[in-house]
Amino acid sequence: MKEAILTDLNGKYIEPTLVADSVTGVFPIRQAVQHAAKSVAATQDQGVAAGAAAVPTEAAVGETLAGQLSEAILAGQQPEGPSRTAPQAGSVAQAVAQTGAVAPPAPAQEIIGYIVAVTVPEGLYQPRWDFKSEAWTEGLSQAEIDKLREPQPKQPSQVELLEQALKDVKQQAAQQQSVLDSVGKELAQAKLELITMKGGKSA
């Protein structure tokens, strides 16, 4: 087994998958169309409305032939050839061919992606399969590549984060101490003024 690549309809890289070693090339991924049955039914209805014959199933053809056989017996006619027996699978197919009816078509399918069994070259940021050149190409623009190449900011280590947190705590403590010192000075000044006022009154 070897690695192949799943792509979308535009050839854009989705994810890797595994294929046999002998597999090489590009292969479509098909999926049954959900509305295929409805489309066939709608087409048949339109055909009937326009005077076209509806597509008969084998059961419907069998019932028709059996009815014709019964009518012939009741009318005193002797059925000829294969009609003397109940219609079998072969006779049903033959009847379909004789009446010109068309067998129901196989369910429609649509392409939903591709399997690319070609090695992706090194150095591609966003691989994309080019169906014209049949080769892997770069899916990003030059501007997007330049942005990816820009140096990313260095993430601080755990030790650096702890050191910064310690600095922040010390700074907060220093600010609080400054506030306390300022309040202490204000209190001392107020006491001095109070003592002076008392001394003046006593004199």
C-alpha positions as CSV (number, residue, x, y, z in Angstrom):
1,M,0.0,0.0,0.0
2,K,1.1,3.6,-0.6
3,E,-0.2,7.0,0.2
4,A,-2.5,8.9,-2.2
5,I,-4.3,12.2,-1.8
6,L,-8.1,13.0,-1.6
7,T,-8.9,16.3,-3.2
8,D,-12.1,18.3,-3.8
9,L,-13.4,19.1,-7.3
10,N,-10.9,21.9,-7.7
11,G,-8.0,19.7,-6.8
12,K,-7.4,21.1,-3.4
13,Y,-5.7,18.8,-0.9
14,I,-8.1,17.4,1.7
15,E,-6.4,14.4,3.4
16,P,-4.2,11.4,2.6
17,T,-5.6,7.9,1.9
18,L,-4.1,4.5,1.0
19,V,-4.1,2.7,-2.4
20,A,-2.4,-0.3,-3.8
21,D,1.2,0.1,-4.8
22,S,0.3,-0.5,-8.5
23,V,-2.2,2.4,-8.6
24,T,-1.0,5.6,-10.3
25,G,-2.9,8.5,-11.7
26,V,-6.1,10.5,-11.0
27,F,-9.4,8.8,-10.3
28,P,-12.8,10.5,-9.8
29,I,-14.8,9.7,-6.7
30,R,-18.5,9.2,-7.7
31,Q,-21.6,9.3,-5.6
32,A,-25.2,8.5,-6.5
33,V,-27.3,11.6,-7.0
34,Q,-29.9,11.8,-4.3
35,H,-32.6,13.3,-6.5
36,A,-32.0,10.9,-9.4
37,A,-35.2,8.9,-8.7
38,K,-37.3,12.0,-8.5
39,S,-35.9,13.3,-11.7
40,V,-36.6,10.0,-13.5
41,A,-40.2,10.0,-12.2
42,A,-40.7,13.7,-13.2
43,T,-39.3,12.9,-16.7
44,Q,-41.7,9.9,-17.1
45,D,-44.7,12.1,-16.0
46,Q,-43.7,14.7,-18.6
47,G,-43.4,12.0,-21.3
48,V,-46.9,10.7,-20.5
49,A,-48.3,14.2,-20.6
50,A,-46.8,14.7,-24.0
51,G,-48.2,11.4,-25.3
52,A,-45.1,9.3,-24.8
53,A,-45.3,5.8,-23.3
54,A,-44.3,5.4,-19.7
55,V,-41.4,3.1,-19.0
56,P,-42.9,-0.3,-18.0
57,T,-41.3,-2.5,-15.4
58,E,-40.9,-6.3,-15.8
59,A,-43.9,-6.8,-13.4
60,A,-46.1,-4.4,-15.4
61,V,-45.1,-6.1,-18.7
62,G,-45.8,-9.5,-17.2
63,E,-49.3,-8.4,-16.0
64,T,-50.1,-7.0,-19.5
65,L,-49.1,-10.1,-21.3
66,A,-51.1,-12.3,-18.9
67,G,-54.1,-10.1,-19.4
68,Q,-53.8,-10.4,-23.2
69,L,-53.5,-14.2,-22.8
70,S,-56.7,-14.3,-20.7
71,E,-58.6,-12.2,-23.2
72,A,-57.5,-14.4,-26.1
73,I,-58.8,-17.5,-24.3
74,L,-62.1,-16.0,-23.4
75,A,-62.6,-14.9,-27.0
76,G,-62.0,-18.5,-28.2
77,Q,-58.6,-17.8,-29.8
78,Q,-55.7,-20.1,-29.4
79,P,-52.6,-18.2,-28.4
80,E,-49.6,-19.0,-30.6
81,G,-46.0,-19.6,-29.8
82,P,-44.5,-18.4,-26.6
83,S,-47.8,-16.9,-25.5
84,R,-49.3,-20.3,-24.6
85,T,-47.4,-20.2,-21.3
86,A,-47.1,-17.6,-18.6
87,P,-44.5,-15.0,-19.5
88,Q,-41.1,-15.8,-18.0
89,A,-38.2,-13.4,-17.4
90,G,-36.9,-14.1,-20.9
91,S,-40.2,-13.4,-22.5
92,V,-40.6,-10.2,-20.5
93,A,-37.3,-8.9,-21.8
94,Q,-38.3,-10.0,-25.3
95,A,-41.6,-8.2,-24.9
96,V,-39.9,-5.1,-23.8
97,A,-37.7,-5.3,-26.9
98,Q,-40.7,-5.9,-29.1
99,T,-42.8,-3.0,-27.7
100,G,-39.9,-0.6,-28.0
101,A,-40.0,0.2,-24.3
102,V,-36.9,1.5,-22.6
103,A,-35.7,-0.2,-19.4
104,P,-35.4,2.1,-16.3
105,P,-32.0,3.9,-16.4
106,A,-29.3,3.2,-13.8
107,P,-29.1,5.8,-10.9
108,A,-27.3,8.9,-12.0
109,Q,-23.9,9.6,-10.4
110,E,-21.9,12.8,-9.8
111,I,-18.2,13.4,-9.2
112,I,-17.6,14.7,-5.6
113,G,-13.8,14.6,-5.6
114,Y,-10.7,12.8,-6.8
115,I,-8.1,10.4,-5.6
116,V,-4.6,11.5,-6.8
117,A,-2.1,8.7,-6.7
118,V,0.9,11.0,-7.5
119,T,3.5,11.9,-4.9
120,V,3.2,15.5,-3.6
121,P,6.6,17.3,-4.0
122,E,8.3,18.9,-1.0
123,G,7.9,22.6,-0.3
124,L,4.2,23.1,-1.0
125,Y,2.2,24.9,1.7
126,Q,-1.2,24.0,0.3
127,P,-0.9,21.4,-2.5
128,R,-3.4,21.6,-5.3
129,W,-3.7,19.3,-8.3
130,D,-3.7,21.1,-11.6
131,F,-5.8,19.0,-14.0
132,K,-4.4,20.9,-17.1
133,S,-0.7,20.4,-16.3
134,E,-1.4,17.1,-14.5
135,A,0.9,18.1,-11.6
136,W,0.9,19.3,-8.1
137,T,1.1,23.1,-7.7
138,E,1.0,25.6,-4.9
139,G,-2.5,26.5,-3.9
140,L,-1.6,29.6,-1.9
141,S,-0.9,33.0,-3.3
142,Q,2.5,34.6,-2.8
143,A,1.1,37.1,-0.3
144,E,-0.3,34.2,1.8
145,I,3.0,32.5,1.6
146,D,4.9,35.6,2.7
147,K,2.5,36.0,5.7
148,L,3.2,32.4,6.8
149,R,7.0,33.1,6.5
150,E,6.8,36.1,8.8
151,P,8.7,35.5,12.1
152,Q,6.3,34.7,14.8
153,P,6.6,36.4,18.2
154,K,8.5,34.3,20.7
155,Q,6.3,32.8,23.3
156,P,7.7,33.4,26.9
157,S,8.8,30.4,28.9
158,Q,7.3,29.4,32.2
159,V,10.3,30.8,34.1
160,E,10.0,34.1,32.2
161,L,6.3,34.3,33.1
162,L,7.1,33.7,36.8
163,E,9.8,36.3,36.8
164,Q,7.4,38.9,35.2
165,A,4.7,38.0,37.8
166,L,7.2,38.6,40.6
167,K,8.2,41.9,39.1
168,D,4.5,42.9,39.0
169,V,4.0,41.9,42.6
170,K,7.1,43.9,43.7
171,Q,5.9,46.9,41.7
172,Q,2.5,46.8,43.4
173,A,4.1,46.5,46.8
174,A,6.3,49.5,46.1
175,Q,3.2,51.5,45.0
176,Q,1.3,50.5,48.1
177,Q,4.3,51.4,50.3
178,S,4.5,54.8,48.6
179,V,0.8,55.4,49.4
180,L,1.4,54.3,53.0
181,D,4.4,56.7,53.3
182,S,2.3,59.5,51.9
183,V,-0.5,58.8,54.3
184,G,2.0,58.6,57.2
185,K,3.4,62.0,56.3
186,E,0.0,63.5,56.1
187,L,-0.9,62.1,59.5
188,A,2.3,63.5,61.1
189,Q,1.7,66.9,59.6
190,A,-1.9,66.9,60.9
191,K,-0.6,65.9,64.4
192,L,1.9,68.7,64.3
193,E,-0.7,71.3,63.3
194,L,-3.0,70.0,66.1
195,I,-0.2,70.3,68.7
196,T,0.6,73.8,67.4
197,M,-3.1,74.8,67.7
198,K,-3.3,73.5,71.2
199,G,-0.1,75.3,72.2
200,G,-1.4,78.6,70.9
201,K,-4.6,78.3,72.8
202,S,-2.9,77.5,76.1
203,A,-0.6,80.6,75.7
